[in-house]
């Protein structure tokens, strides 16, 4: 199974899901739930995590999380590893508690945060654990509607602010927003996710691709990254580079090698073999040098960008 695509940058907003191994229960007692919620607090203190919304279910959890420090992996490692150590010590078990890698979806915050919060808070109702969402104690819902003590680290202001600027009125409207969906047909907002990775408008998707994805080399073990780009084979890349930069020119070869490395998704070994037996380090070295050339030569940079566009169409 290929690795999941992780996109991390300052201020990124995610929907996180993590399940128990073999879908077994990971929360068995009141203390288990309370202990995991305690790790939310330590995640905010140690890693600067901003937790907007959560719901702990018997065999999995949902989380809306913002990362000012672009450190999603560190935060989730802290949560899952800390709880696994606690649970294993308590029960005398060994090994993984969670099922593989957690699922993270990068979300356009302004557009989907409110809708996702409702989806998360209604999990216990959809699972028939309770009929009244206010009767489920292991989510952030009660803090949103001003019942119970709440938590200082929980970030409710952004989502409630979409209801009203008045705090009390916002909580009342949010409660109505949740309750009006109970018993009705509620569309799953995650059904709009692109490549199991991104949820947002076309403009947001393009911004992420241009700003963050293009810095990443498509990896043969990250299939989701390849789905954002539809690139031709190496022969076609070389042919198009020669058309733009003149056939046989050393520049066209360097361009083709650079584009093949950055965007083809093939291994360094396969790329180097195609270009006449260049070693993996030679492929990487060409990319570093060529990127330096593009920084100094704006015309070259524009031509390469135009060629990339042609190849990706």
DRENMIMAR-722355 format. One record per residue (C-alpha): residue in three letters; x, y, z. Coordinates in nm, 4 decimals. Example, Ala and Ser with C-alpha at 12.3 -4.5 7.8 and 13.67 -1.06 7.14 Angstrom:
+------+----------+----------+----------+
: code :        x :        y :        z :
+------+----------+----------+----------+
:  ALA :   1.2300 :  -0.4500 :   0.7800 :
:  SER :   1.3670 :  -0.1060 :   0.7140 :
+------+----------+----------+----------+
END
This chain:
+------+----------+----------+----------+
: code :        x :        y :        z :
+------+----------+----------+----------+
:  UNK :   0.0000 :   0.0000 :   0.0000 :
:  UNK :   0.1401 :   0.3405 :  -0.0971 :
:  UNK :   0.2147 :   0.6111 :   0.1519 :
:  UNK :  -0.0543 :   0.8744 :   0.2086 :
:  UNK :   0.0062 :   1.2252 :   0.0818 :
:  UNK :   0.0801 :   1.4677 :   0.3657 :
:  UNK :   0.0694 :   1.8385 :   0.2843 :
:  UNK :   0.2008 :   2.0520 :   0.5685 :
:  UNK :   0.2317 :   2.4295 :   0.5804 :
:  UNK :   0.1803 :   2.7026 :   0.8441 :
:  UNK :  -0.1887 :   2.7521 :   0.9184 :
:  UNK :  -0.3073 :   2.4362 :   0.7402 :
:  UNK :  -0.6492 :   2.3075 :   0.8486 :
:  UNK :  -0.7250 :   1.9347 :   0.8567 :
:  UNK :  -0.9956 :   1.6801 :   0.9159 :
:  UNK :  -0.8282 :   1.3875 :   1.0914 :
:  UNK :  -0.9565 :   1.0343 :   1.1415 :
:  UNK :  -0.7746 :   0.7520 :   1.3173 :
:  UNK :  -0.9214 :   0.4066 :   1.3825 :
:  UNK :  -0.8415 :   0.1215 :   1.6156 :
:  UNK :  -0.6508 :  -0.1708 :   1.4717 :
:  UNK :  -0.8932 :  -0.4192 :   1.3149 :
:  UNK :  -1.1630 :  -0.1668 :   1.4070 :
:  UNK :  -1.1427 :  -0.2746 :   1.7689 :
:  UNK :  -1.2413 :  -0.0390 :   2.0485 :
:  UNK :  -0.9680 :   0.1951 :   2.1629 :
:  UNK :  -1.1795 :   0.3607 :   2.4330 :
:  UNK :  -1.3299 :   0.1251 :   2.6897 :
:  UNK :  -1.3740 :   0.3287 :   3.0046 :
:  UNK :  -1.4439 :   0.6846 :   3.1122 :
:  UNK :  -1.0790 :   0.7176 :   3.2110 :
:  UNK :  -0.9713 :   0.6207 :   2.8572 :
:  UNK :  -1.1741 :   0.9001 :   2.7026 :
:  UNK :  -1.0519 :   1.1496 :   2.9611 :
:  UNK :  -0.6906 :   1.0472 :   2.9120 :
:  UNK :  -0.7078 :   1.0984 :   2.5354 :
:  UNK :  -0.8698 :   1.4392 :   2.5787 :
:  UNK :  -0.5812 :   1.5226 :   2.8104 :
:  UNK :  -0.3429 :   1.4606 :   2.5227 :
:  UNK :  -0.5292 :   1.7242 :   2.3225 :
:  UNK :  -0.4268 :   1.9736 :   2.5875 :
:  UNK :  -0.0616 :   1.8684 :   2.5827 :
:  UNK :  -0.0632 :   1.8841 :   2.2003 :
:  UNK :  -0.1674 :   2.2481 :   2.2168 :
:  UNK :   0.0962 :   2.3269 :   2.4799 :
:  UNK :   0.3901 :   2.1451 :   2.3215 :
:  UNK :   0.3185 :   2.1769 :   1.9515 :
:  UNK :   0.0912 :   2.4804 :   1.9197 :
:  UNK :  -0.1967 :   2.2731 :   1.7814 :
:  UNK :  -0.5279 :   2.4555 :   1.7426 :
:  UNK :  -0.8091 :   2.2072 :   1.8039 :
:  UNK :  -1.1405 :   2.3348 :   1.6719 :
:  UNK :  -1.3606 :   2.0290 :   1.7072 :
:  UNK :  -1.3399 :   1.6633 :   1.8085 :
:  UNK :  -1.5435 :   1.3492 :   1.8670 :
:  UNK :  -1.4153 :   1.0321 :   2.0314 :
:  UNK :  -1.6024 :   0.7205 :   1.9246 :
:  UNK :  -1.5457 :   0.3749 :   2.0767 :
:  UNK :  -1.3160 :   0.2567 :   1.7957 :
:  UNK :  -1.2003 :   0.5788 :   1.6299 :
:  UNK :  -1.1856 :   0.9562 :   1.6600 :
:  UNK :  -1.2494 :   1.2629 :   1.4453 :
:  UNK :  -1.0655 :   1.5902 :   1.4771 :
:  UNK :  -1.0630 :   1.9352 :   1.3157 :
:  UNK :  -0.7100 :   2.0607 :   1.3623 :
:  UNK :  -0.5123 :   2.3679 :   1.2595 :
:  UNK :  -0.1315 :   2.3706 :   1.2541 :
:  UNK :   0.0322 :   2.7141 :   1.2806 :
:  UNK :   0.3675 :   2.5374 :   1.3032 :
:  UNK :   0.3240 :   2.3162 :   0.9938 :
:  UNK :   0.3805 :   2.0146 :   1.2187 :
:  UNK :   0.0878 :   1.7792 :   1.1609 :
:  UNK :   0.3010 :   1.4661 :   1.1825 :
:  UNK :   0.4491 :   1.5652 :   1.5192 :
:  UNK :   0.1055 :   1.6404 :   1.6641 :
:  UNK :  -0.0517 :   1.3132 :   1.5512 :
:  UNK :   0.2529 :   1.1159 :   1.6596 :
:  UNK :   0.2171 :   1.2697 :   2.0043 :
:  UNK :  -0.1548 :   1.1907 :   2.0284 :
:  UNK :  -0.1488 :   0.8349 :   1.8986 :
:  UNK :   0.1804 :   0.7230 :   2.0503 :
:  UNK :   0.1070 :   0.8702 :   2.3928 :
:  UNK :  -0.2333 :   0.7076 :   2.4064 :
:  UNK :  -0.1016 :   0.3745 :   2.2747 :
:  UNK :   0.1610 :   0.3674 :   2.5495 :
:  UNK :  -0.1042 :   0.4427 :   2.8121 :
:  UNK :  -0.3511 :   0.1854 :   2.6763 :
:  UNK :  -0.0935 :  -0.0908 :   2.6353 :
:  UNK :   0.0447 :  -0.0384 :   2.9843 :
:  UNK :  -0.3064 :  -0.0432 :   3.1283 :
:  UNK :  -0.4230 :  -0.3567 :   2.9466 :
:  UNK :  -0.0968 :  -0.5481 :   2.9267 :
:  UNK :  -0.1046 :  -0.5632 :   2.5495 :
:  UNK :   0.1776 :  -0.4897 :   2.3035 :
:  UNK :   0.1942 :  -0.3626 :   1.9475 :
:  UNK :  -0.0024 :  -0.1135 :   1.7417 :
:  UNK :  -0.3290 :   0.0173 :   1.8788 :
:  UNK :  -0.4293 :   0.2254 :   1.5770 :
:  UNK :  -0.4965 :   0.0875 :   1.2307 :
:  UNK :  -0.2110 :   0.1891 :   1.0059 :
:  UNK :  -0.1675 :   0.5541 :   0.9258 :
:  UNK :  -0.4135 :   0.8200 :   1.0303 :
:  UNK :  -0.6216 :   0.9784 :   0.7558 :
:  UNK :  -0.5705 :   1.3511 :   0.7050 :
:  UNK :  -0.7643 :   1.5705 :   0.4641 :
:  UNK :  -0.6437 :   1.9236 :   0.4003 :
:  UNK :  -0.9503 :   2.1477 :   0.4142 :
:  UNK :  -1.0374 :   2.4960 :   0.2919 :
:  UNK :  -1.1132 :   2.6329 :   0.6360 :
:  UNK :  -1.3446 :   2.9231 :   0.5534 :
:  UNK :  -1.5680 :   2.7104 :   0.3316 :
:  UNK :  -1.5940 :   2.3765 :   0.5102 :
:  UNK :  -1.5159 :   2.4195 :   0.8821 :
:  UNK :  -1.8766 :   2.4760 :   0.9859 :
:  UNK :  -2.0153 :   2.1892 :   0.7792 :
:  UNK :  -1.7451 :   1.9497 :   0.8980 :
:  UNK :  -1.8031 :   2.0418 :   1.2612 :
:  UNK :  -2.1660 :   1.9359 :   1.2240 :
:  UNK :  -2.0640 :   1.6136 :   1.0522 :
:  UNK :  -1.8227 :   1.5362 :   1.3378 :
:  UNK :  -2.0590 :   1.6258 :   1.6206 :
:  UNK :  -2.3367 :   1.4111 :   1.4744 :
:  UNK :  -2.1206 :   1.0971 :   1.4629 :
:  UNK :  -2.2697 :   0.9469 :   1.7824 :
:  UNK :  -2.6231 :   0.9970 :   1.6446 :
:  UNK :  -2.5413 :   0.8398 :   1.3089 :
:  UNK :  -2.3822 :   0.5441 :   1.4908 :
:  UNK :  -2.6974 :   0.5070 :   1.7051 :
:  UNK :  -2.5044 :   0.5548 :   2.0278 :
:  UNK :  -2.7456 :   0.8317 :   2.1332 :
:  UNK :  -3.0581 :   0.9897 :   1.9886 :
:  UNK :  -2.9824 :   1.3316 :   2.1371 :
:  UNK :  -2.6385 :   1.4680 :   2.0486 :
:  UNK :  -2.6273 :   1.6585 :   2.3781 :
:  UNK :  -2.6244 :   1.3264 :   2.5660 :
:  UNK :  -2.2863 :   1.2270 :   2.4264 :
:  UNK :  -2.0071 :   1.3530 :   2.6550 :
:  UNK :  -1.7006 :   1.2652 :   2.4454 :
:  UNK :  -1.7100 :   1.5386 :   2.1828 :
:  UNK :  -1.6671 :   1.9141 :   2.1744 :
:  UNK :  -2.0386 :   1.9717 :   2.1100 :
:  UNK :  -2.1346 :   2.0579 :   2.4688 :
:  UNK :  -1.8662 :   2.3275 :   2.4765 :
:  UNK :  -2.0121 :   2.4776 :   2.1589 :
:  UNK :  -2.3598 :   2.5045 :   2.3116 :
:  UNK :  -2.2300 :   2.6210 :   2.6515 :
:  UNK :  -2.3072 :   2.3110 :   2.8507 :
:  UNK :  -2.0491 :   2.1564 :   3.0778 :
:  UNK :  -1.7160 :   2.3078 :   3.1777 :
:  UNK :  -1.5473 :   2.3003 :   2.8367 :
:  UNK :  -1.1719 :   2.3318 :   2.7824 :
:  UNK :  -0.9545 :   2.6413 :   2.7613 :
:  UNK :  -0.7581 :   2.4980 :   2.4690 :
:  UNK :  -1.0626 :   2.4280 :   2.2505 :
:  UNK :  -1.0976 :   2.6789 :   1.9649 :
:  UNK :  -1.4716 :   2.7423 :   1.9245 :
:  UNK :  -1.4575 :   3.1071 :   1.8182 :
:  UNK :  -1.3971 :   3.0566 :   1.4461 :
:  UNK :  -1.6865 :   2.8182 :   1.3836 :
:  UNK :  -1.9296 :   2.9913 :   1.6194 :
:  UNK :  -1.8320 :   3.3242 :   1.4654 :
:  UNK :  -1.9979 :   3.2086 :   1.1450 :
:  UNK :  -2.3274 :   3.1983 :   1.3356 :
:  UNK :  -2.3166 :   3.5317 :   1.5151 :
:  UNK :  -2.0761 :   3.7824 :   1.6656 :
:  UNK :  -2.2680 :   3.7528 :   1.9918 :
:  UNK :  -2.1396 :   3.4475 :   2.1804 :
:  UNK :  -2.4638 :   3.3440 :   2.3433 :
:  UNK :  -2.6627 :   3.3874 :   2.0227 :
:  UNK :  -2.3974 :   3.1994 :   1.8253 :
:  UNK :  -2.4258 :   2.8977 :   2.0564 :
:  UNK :  -2.8036 :   2.8993 :   2.0251 :
:  UNK :  -2.7896 :   2.9140 :   1.6462 :
:  UNK :  -2.5260 :   2.6428 :   1.6361 :
:  UNK :  -2.7471 :   2.4154 :   1.8432 :
:  UNK :  -3.0313 :   2.4728 :   1.5971 :
:  UNK :  -2.7920 :   2.4084 :   1.3083 :
:  UNK :  -2.7020 :   2.0705 :   1.4576 :
:  UNK :  -3.0510 :   1.9656 :   1.5601 :
:  UNK :  -3.2148 :   2.0530 :   1.2294 :
:  UNK :  -2.9943 :   1.7924 :   1.0620 :
:  UNK :  -3.0922 :   1.5063 :   1.2954 :
:  UNK :  -3.3235 :   1.2624 :   1.1214 :
:  UNK :  -3.2753 :   1.4287 :   0.7864 :
:  UNK :  -3.0583 :   1.3478 :   0.4891 :
:  UNK :  -2.7241 :   1.5050 :   0.5713 :
:  UNK :  -2.4757 :   1.5104 :   0.2840 :
:  UNK :  -2.1312 :   1.3856 :   0.3752 :
:  UNK :  -1.8988 :   1.6842 :   0.3112 :
:  UNK :  -1.6035 :   1.4468 :   0.2829 :
:  UNK :  -1.7601 :   1.3022 :  -0.0313 :
:  UNK :  -1.6240 :   1.6050 :  -0.2161 :
:  UNK :  -1.2647 :   1.5239 :  -0.1238 :
:  UNK :  -1.0158 :   1.5173 :  -0.4113 :
:  UNK :  -0.7727 :   1.2221 :  -0.4251 :
:  UNK :  -0.8523 :   1.1425 :  -0.0599 :
:  UNK :  -0.6416 :   1.4441 :   0.0276 :
:  UNK :  -0.7967 :   1.7868 :  -0.0456 :
:  UNK :  -1.1357 :   1.9388 :   0.0274 :
:  UNK :  -1.2059 :   2.2829 :  -0.1097 :
:  UNK :  -1.2942 :   2.5028 :  -0.4051 :
:  UNK :  -1.1177 :   2.4860 :  -0.7412 :
:  UNK :  -0.9275 :   2.8006 :  -0.6485 :
:  UNK :  -0.8078 :   2.6421 :  -0.3231 :
:  UNK :  -0.7013 :   2.3219 :  -0.4992 :
:  UNK :  -0.5028 :   2.5178 :  -0.7569 :
:  UNK :  -0.3420 :   2.7304 :  -0.4854 :
:  UNK :  -0.2302 :   2.4209 :  -0.2954 :
:  UNK :  -0.0952 :   2.2621 :  -0.6128 :
:  UNK :   0.1015 :   2.5695 :  -0.7159 :
:  UNK :   0.2184 :   2.6741 :  -0.3698 :
:  UNK :   0.2897 :   2.3400 :  -0.2037 :
:  UNK :   0.2504 :   2.0318 :  -0.4233 :
:  UNK :   0.4940 :   2.1487 :  -0.6887 :
:  UNK :   0.7663 :   2.1492 :  -0.4242 :
:  UNK :   0.7167 :   1.7756 :  -0.3811 :
:  UNK :   0.8587 :   1.5161 :  -0.6173 :
:  UNK :   0.5816 :   1.2710 :  -0.7101 :
:  UNK :   0.6845 :   0.9474 :  -0.5441 :
:  UNK :   0.5969 :   0.6048 :  -0.6725 :
:  UNK :   0.4763 :   0.5154 :  -0.3197 :
:  UNK :   0.2426 :   0.8166 :  -0.2945 :
:  UNK :  -0.0298 :   0.7466 :  -0.5513 :
:  UNK :  -0.2464 :   1.0388 :  -0.4348 :
:  UNK :   0.0219 :   1.2872 :  -0.5421 :
:  UNK :   0.0351 :   1.1417 :  -0.8929 :
:  UNK :  -0.3400 :   1.1860 :  -0.9292 :
:  UNK :  -0.2947 :   1.5639 :  -0.9277 :
:  UNK :  -0.0735 :   1.5458 :  -1.2309 :
:  UNK :  -0.1118 :   1.3556 :  -1.5562 :
:  UNK :   0.2351 :   1.3468 :  -1.7043 :
:  UNK :   0.3494 :   1.1746 :  -2.0265 :
:  UNK :   0.6313 :   0.9212 :  -2.0394 :
:  UNK :   0.9986 :   1.0179 :  -2.0434 :
:  UNK :   1.0261 :   0.9973 :  -2.4208 :
:  UNK :   0.7471 :   1.2515 :  -2.4625 :
:  UNK :   0.9025 :   1.4822 :  -2.2020 :
:  UNK :   1.2335 :   1.4764 :  -2.3880 :
:  UNK :   1.0653 :   1.5246 :  -2.7267 :
:  UNK :   0.8651 :   1.8264 :  -2.6078 :
:  UNK :   1.1736 :   1.9753 :  -2.4390 :
:  UNK :   1.3663 :   1.9467 :  -2.7656 :
:  UNK :   1.0799 :   2.1120 :  -2.9514 :
:  UNK :   1.0861 :   2.4115 :  -2.7178 :
:  UNK :   1.4616 :   2.4367 :  -2.6545 :
:  UNK :   1.5990 :   2.2950 :  -2.9841 :
:  UNK :   1.6738 :   1.9332 :  -3.0558 :
:  UNK :   2.0121 :   1.8124 :  -2.9420 :
:  UNK :   2.0844 :   2.1210 :  -2.7348 :
:  UNK :   2.2362 :   2.0565 :  -2.3932 :
:  UNK :   1.9774 :   2.2898 :  -2.2447 :
:  UNK :   1.6853 :   2.0786 :  -2.3722 :
:  UNK :   1.8393 :   1.7699 :  -2.2108 :
:  UNK :   1.8853 :   1.9458 :  -1.8779 :
:  UNK :   1.5252 :   2.0699 :  -1.8916 :
:  UNK :   1.3912 :   1.7227 :  -1.9722 :
:  UNK :   1.5966 :   1.5646 :  -1.6937 :
:  UNK :   1.4762 :   1.8281 :  -1.4471 :
:  UNK :   1.1089 :   1.7871 :  -1.5422 :
:  UNK :   1.1348 :   1.4093 :  -1.5330 :
:  UNK :   1.2798 :   1.4237 :  -1.1819 :
:  UNK :   1.0353 :   1.6740 :  -1.0433 :
:  UNK :   0.7104 :   1.5609 :  -1.2000 :
:  UNK :   0.7187 :   1.2137 :  -1.3599 :
:  UNK :   0.6829 :   1.0169 :  -1.0367 :
:  UNK :   0.9494 :   0.7690 :  -1.1506 :
:  UNK :   1.2466 :   0.6597 :  -0.9430 :
:  UNK :   1.5851 :   0.8312 :  -0.9829 :
:  UNK :   1.7272 :   0.5023 :  -1.1094 :
:  UNK :   1.4734 :   0.4732 :  -1.3942 :
:  UNK :   1.5149 :   0.8379 :  -1.4910 :
:  UNK :   1.8928 :   0.8126 :  -1.4914 :
:  UNK :   1.8831 :   0.4942 :  -1.6978 :
:  UNK :   1.6659 :   0.6615 :  -1.9626 :
:  UNK :   1.9065 :   0.9558 :  -1.9896 :
:  UNK :   2.2077 :   0.7381 :  -2.0644 :
:  UNK :   2.3037 :   0.5744 :  -1.7386 :
:  UNK :   2.3185 :   0.8760 :  -1.5094 :
:  UNK :   2.3366 :   0.7773 :  -1.1433 :
:  UNK :   2.0689 :   0.8823 :  -0.8900 :
:  UNK :   2.2989 :   1.1468 :  -0.7415 :
:  UNK :   2.3581 :   1.2874 :  -1.0915 :
:  UNK :   1.9845 :   1.3264 :  -1.1480 :
:  UNK :   1.9464 :   1.5103 :  -0.8170 :
:  UNK :   2.2523 :   1.7260 :  -0.8847 :
:  UNK :   2.1143 :   1.8321 :  -1.2232 :
:  UNK :   1.7890 :   1.9398 :  -1.0563 :
:  UNK :   1.9682 :   2.1493 :  -0.7921 :
:  UNK :   2.1854 :   2.3213 :  -1.0515 :
:  UNK :   1.8985 :   2.3789 :  -1.2919 :
:  UNK :   1.6783 :   2.5328 :  -1.0224 :
:  UNK :   1.9657 :   2.7684 :  -0.9451 :
:  UNK :   1.9857 :   2.8628 :  -1.3117 :
:  UNK :   1.6128 :   2.9380 :  -1.3261 :
:  UNK :   1.6399 :   3.1706 :  -1.0257 :
:  UNK :   1.8996 :   3.3757 :  -1.2122 :
:  UNK :   1.7403 :   3.3541 :  -1.5580 :
:  UNK :   1.3780 :   3.4726 :  -1.5645 :
:  UNK :   1.3381 :   3.3949 :  -1.9337 :
:  UNK :   1.4481 :   3.0351 :  -1.8773 :
:  UNK :   1.2116 :   3.0063 :  -1.5825 :
:  UNK :   0.9189 :   3.1316 :  -1.7928 :
:  UNK :   0.9965 :   2.8874 :  -2.0742 :
:  UNK :   1.0166 :   2.5939 :  -1.8334 :
:  UNK :   0.6893 :   2.6968 :  -1.6738 :
:  UNK :   0.5273 :   2.7140 :  -2.0186 :
:  UNK :   0.6639 :   2.3694 :  -2.1020 :
:  UNK :   0.5294 :   2.2270 :  -1.7762 :
:  UNK :   0.1868 :   2.3583 :  -1.8643 :
:  UNK :   0.2009 :   2.1992 :  -2.2089 :
:  UNK :   0.3042 :   1.8630 :  -2.0645 :
:  UNK :   0.0357 :   1.8610 :  -1.7966 :
:  UNK :  -0.2525 :   1.9343 :  -2.0375 :
+------+----------+----------+----------+
END
